[in-house]
Amino acid sequence: ELYYYEENGENYIVSSVAKMNDSILNGVSKNEKRYVMCHEIGHGFGLPHRDEIIGNRDLGSCLDYTNNFRENMQPDSSVDFD
């Protein structure tokens, strides 16, 4: 959940809530849990997906869809924050 307000055509994030579903994450690796948490918290900061294709080259970002969780545990520096 993302809470924001708009002022002069700009959106400003006020707060967000990232909920991790234990029934879905039950039985997955520790790396996958960390990846999912990074991914969802990144959205809470307003970060977009970097790539939504799982089978291509990893971008080294938790906002990249991947099966290689260990190598994608943090947002990357290529995201445009402006």
Secondary structure, 3 states (H helix, E strand, C coil): CEEEEEECCEEEEEEECCCCCHHHHCCCCHHHHHHHHHHHHHHHCCCCCCECCCCCCCCCCCCECCCCHHHCCCCCCCCCCC
